[in-house]
């Protein structure tokens, strides 16, 4: 195969080079000590600790940097500059000639500086190891590769004039901080550096390392190599000695040289398998055949339609889904598919439902993602079905027990299985619904339709009593007679007498109606209707416009009325039983060899002694039989599987997978499914530069998703956002990244004062790639909100800001550090936030007007995608700290990424209402502002087929008129037409003091003969319902059936008691205010801060002393202001964006009163209320929306609050 590399070198050079996964900065290829990510073990921990690690296979030991103490003690004893220089050189601490010159020119000051530095480092060494551990954890979270290793047996060699200085062997280690002291432990076996070995083999260095090192110590391996290599290499090196730091330029030897030392560091030594698999694919000339693409794209659409429109097809679901998700499942089960999943649209639920159908259909799948977190979500959502999947993941600190425990549970379950159950089919659409959609147009335009619908609803289950003869009889009943409103008579005579009395005919024997009642009417009515709750007068009124032929019309109409699909989810226990039976049937048919293999397989699981990777290779055949689903990351060795051996390959977050890493996984499956979003971040690599070849598609495209999209793989958009509870959190992304085709609406909320996005103008300084003012205020906000939200993300737009915040937390805020350990607080930068979400996201932009924005991450190519990821993480709230205004950003016409960033800043400076309705603009303006490559016309077309106009229908006007009658004398209720609840509107909304209390969608059968549109309108109702709205979807039948109930419900609505709600919130949150103040005081006074940090906090307190409180708390503060200073006066209104008042601004503030010690706190605290009030006054004056209250109402609120608090 190595000979073939040259043959394919030119055509596939980029993809093969990138699979080497190495660069000059890769520590697995060239190691350099920097005492942050890589440490000389001997120098840092001393010979005794190294010797213990050297001799023991497994260990768990405290690690203390004794060398630091040794160094500063030696320096203290030094008497001249040469002596000091020699000490520093001994420990590889001289990095430049300038350093030597400074020591020689000022020995005493240099000596003092070094002593203090090393003493300080010795005292703070735990912080260093916490940061080191955090770095390892972040790499593991991003790549599912645990990077912390001991590297040893270093090889120095020049390969094609490229320097190599790397460990041949590695031992995985872990670190824990216990009682403030770092511990290093390992129960892992020694492994080979695959990257280095691969490079050496390609350059004809065949080391032939085939020995099993299981359970060996480093010492045992070292002695073994000395013996085995005695005739080939000069292996006379000492590992229990310092590591030799060398420059890459000094590596000139072309023969292998072995070097001393052991390095503790972050290594990613994977390689080998992926490249070998790619070479296999290339050699077989199959790289261009992985995707089989149809020229005629209607073939793909028709396959989906054939599933959606077929009432015989079952799709099983264990997670609720919408129509776009169902379409994605239908497509994926039958053909290569891209599931285009913007943030929060239920991509993982779709994958889980897809896997459920794969299991039921006796198929197999490999599920792959670059991010372990994405696979963990799938595992969790699979719930009781996850036992059928083998999770081949390299989790942090995963032991053999962790790997084998679920396997043991699985085989115990199989071996003791005795459950029974049946599996019911689940239909996307049933036959009656299909008949309805195909035929309703034949009825709804008929003049008889409205009357017939009313008859059907009124009679309901009584219609089966009617015949043509009885129908004709009803039609011919005299209109001048009155009839019973219910039938409950003893006998026919009793009924006749009642009719005669009712119509005052008891003694009018000559009257024709008297004769009819006695001769036929009484008899027939008694025979047909007695003991029925039937108001014949009302029925006569309903049929007055119908004739004899209407009987057949009604019969036919009833025959097409749909049955509702009530059970949307499959029973997961029934599914598990069914799938288990399929597995057991396989086992029951094992031959003698397979039975013997299973015995070994189950014994290995129960003994838990074999390394997981060896277990998988050893028992791959049995794994294939017992595990229909395999869950992996791209780097996992799947050499036991061959081309198209899986039925399906599902690659989640495929926009984050490099093309060269994803294609080998897809190669193993018949149908390829890629889930992801090309409007989010491209894949990134912590260590590597990439090889680019403009002449090859494999050298120009990074993302596997982009590659599949470029080939024309059929894609389906998941079009409804469920993550964000407020439209304002996603309207910017929907407009600029998804052509406004992504639906996002507010969740139902009675809290009119809630602001989903808060913006603080910090006015900090961008210095040394960080903004200290923003960082410290972000930490303060995190502390304040820690107990208010289940999960918080503290996000920085650059790495240095992120690192500064992390260091500050580790040094001075143990509560936040604990929250990080508990995963309640996530620290992220813009490069590694993809896949995370939280209730609250605090964003520190960091930049100021002097920042060179074109060179920042958001200003570079791909920056807009990163921004889209960053601003779409919040479920409940986003707080943005910024020191930069939109008008201060200068953009070149060709920098689209920076232009999007500027537009986002402009968006942040809008009012809450403007943010919510950001994309509700006219179509022409929307078309002009679209910035991504998806055409506006396609998005518009999708919207037009999804949402249905009802404003001119007879039913719409009828319902509107009926509601208006009910609310006519209820001044607290208002009926809104086409009311916006985000990117979507409802046809009618009843508002109770501005709150959408009941919403209506009117169904006029616009989906005639279009089954998709029928599903969509029902899907729309489900989506709005999922946001906790009280909503009705009314067609003519549902309106007639529920009209009385709906109108009664409206009539029962009481005025929304805003006063009691606010008073209760004040009472509940009054104590919270003092609690927040205590937290802030603790930040400033009680934490042990470094001198620099303490000064920074004191500075920030004078500038940023603004408690972040909710409106009731602010009302408490507002009470104390005198009436002479009307804080709600129009002259004092502030902008929506909160600007922090600095000291030099305080004297001039119109809100301050002299000689009031609380004025500064009150002024800052009251600003959010001012913003809300400004918006209220503005909106009330325009009469466009009654969601906000006028100043006189606020005055009444204040009076009521004061009375209740007293």
Number of C-alpha atoms within 10 A of each C-alpha: 9 12 8 12 16 12 11 14 13 12 16 21 19 22 27 24 18 22 23 19 23 24 17 16 14 21 24 28 25 22 25 22 18 11 13 13 20 21 21 26 23 23 22 21 17 20 17 11 18 19 16 13 22 20 14 15 20 17 16 15 14 15 18 18 18 14 18 23 17 14 18 21 14 15 22 15 11 18 12 14 20 14 14 23 21 15 18 18 12 13 16 16 12 15 10 8 8 10 13 16 13 13 18 16 11 11 19 14 12 17 22 13 11 17 20 14 13 19 17 12 16 18 12 12 16 20 18 18 20 20 17 19 19 15 17 22 19 17 20 20 19 20 23 25 26 23 22 27 22 23 30 24 24 26 19 24 21 18 18 8 12 12 21 25 25 25 29 21 21 25 21 22 22 19 21 16 15 9 6 10 15 20 17 15 18 20 17 19 19 22 16 17 24 20 22 25 23 19 18 17 13 13 12 10 13 11 11 8 9 6 8 10 14 13 14 17 18 24 17 15 16 19 10 13 15 15 11 11 12 12 9 8 14 12 19 12 16 15 21 20 18 21 24 14 13 14 11 17 10 9 17 15 13 13 13 18 17 21 21 19 22 27 26 23 28 25 26 24 26 20 22 20 18 26 21 18 19 23 22 16 19 17 15 9 10 14 17 9 10 19 19 14 16 13 8 8 12 11 12 19 13 12 14 21 16 13 22 24 17 15 17 15 17 18 23 26 23 23 19 14 18 20 21 19 27 22 21 25 26 24 27 25 22 15 20 24 26 27 31 24 28 27 30 22 24 22 22 22 20 28 26 25 24 23 31 24 21 19 24 17 12 12 14 22 25 26 24 27 25 27 24 23 17 18 23 14 13 22 19 12 18 23 12 13 22 20 20 20 25 21 21 16 18 19 16 16 15 11 16 16 16 12 20 20 13 17 20 19 13 17 17 13 13 16 9 8 13 9 12 10 11 11 17 12 11 19 18 22 23 19 15 16 21 20 16 21 23 16 17 18 15 11 16 18 10 11 11 17 19 18 17 26 22 19 21 19 18 18 17 12 9 13 15 9 11 15 13 13 11 15 17 16 16 19 18 12 14 13 12 8 14 15 21 17 14 15 19 16 15 11 12 17 14 13 23 23 16 18 22 21 12 14 15 13 18 14 10 12 11 9 10 9 19 20 14 14 20 18 12 12 20 20 17 15 21 21 11 13 17 18 13 13 14 18 15 18 15 14 18 19 12 17 18 12 13 15 13 15 11 19 19 12 16 19 16 13 20 17 12 18 17 16 12 10 12 6 9 16 15 19 15 19 16 16 24 22 18 18 21 21 17 16 17 15 11 11 16 9 10 14 10 9 9 15 15 11 16 19 11 13 18 16 12 16 22 16 11 19 12 15 15 19 11 10 16 18 14 14 16 16 15 17 19 17 13 21 18 22 25 20 23 25 27 24 21 20 19 20 13 12 15 12 15 17 15 23 18 27 25 28 31 28 30 29 26 26 26 25 24 24 21 24 22 25 29 24 24 23 23 20 23 30 30 28 26 23 25 21 23 24 25 24 17 18 13 12 16 15 15 18 17 18 17 10 10 15 16 23 22 15 19 22 24 27 29 17 19 22 16 11 12 15 22 22 21 18 19 26 24 23 21 20 21 27 22 27 25 28 26 30 28 25 24 25 21 21 24 24 24 24 21 25 21 31 27 23 20 19 16 15 11 14 18 16 21 22 22 20 19 20 18 25 24 21 20 20 13 9 15 25 25 22 25 31 26 22 22 22 20 20 19 21 19 20 17 18 11 12 15 13 20 27 26 24 26 28 23 21 18 16 25 21 17 16 24 23 17 18 18 20 18 18 19 12 13 20 20 14 16 19 12 10 14 19 23 22 20 24 22 24 22 20 20 22 15 16 21 24 19 26 27 25 25 28 21 28 25 20 17 12 16 12 18 17 11 16 20 23 22 15 16 17 24 24 20 23 24 26 24 26 20 25 26 28 21 20 24 25 20 22 25 23 21 23 17 16 11 11 19 14 17 9 8 8 13 19 21 27 20 23 21 21 16 18 17 13 18 23 19 15 18 22 16 15 21 25 19 21 21 18 10 8 12 8 11 17 15 9 13 17 17 14 9 12 13 21 11 12 15 17 11 12 16 11 14 17 17 19 15 19 15 8 12 13 19 22 13 12 18 19 11 12 20 16 11 14 18 11 9 15 10 14 24 20 19 18 16 17 19 18 20 23 23 20 19 23 21 26 25 22 20 23 20 18 20 24 20 19 24 23 25 23 23 18 18 18 21 17 17 14 19 17 19 21 19 19 23 15 17 20 18 17 21 22 16 13 18 13 19 15 19 19 18 20 16 21 17 14 22 17 18 14 16 11 11 15 16 12 11 17 13 9 15 11 12 17 10 14 16 14 13 19 20 16 15 22 16 13 18 15 11 16 21 11 13 18 14 13 16 20 12 12 20 18 13 11 14 13 18 12 9 8 16 17 13 15 22 13 12 21 17 12 20 25 17 23 19 21 18 20 22 23 22 24 20 21 18 19 14 11 19 10 8 6 13 13 21 20 12 13 9 15 18 19 17 23 20 20 19 17 20 16 12 9 10 14 12 9 13 12 19 17 16 7 7 10 9 13 18 19 13 22 22 20 23 26 25 23 24 22 19 24 25 22 22 20 18 15 18 16 11 10 9 9 15 18 17 20 19 17 17 9 11 15 12 12 17 18 13 15 22 14 9 11 11 5
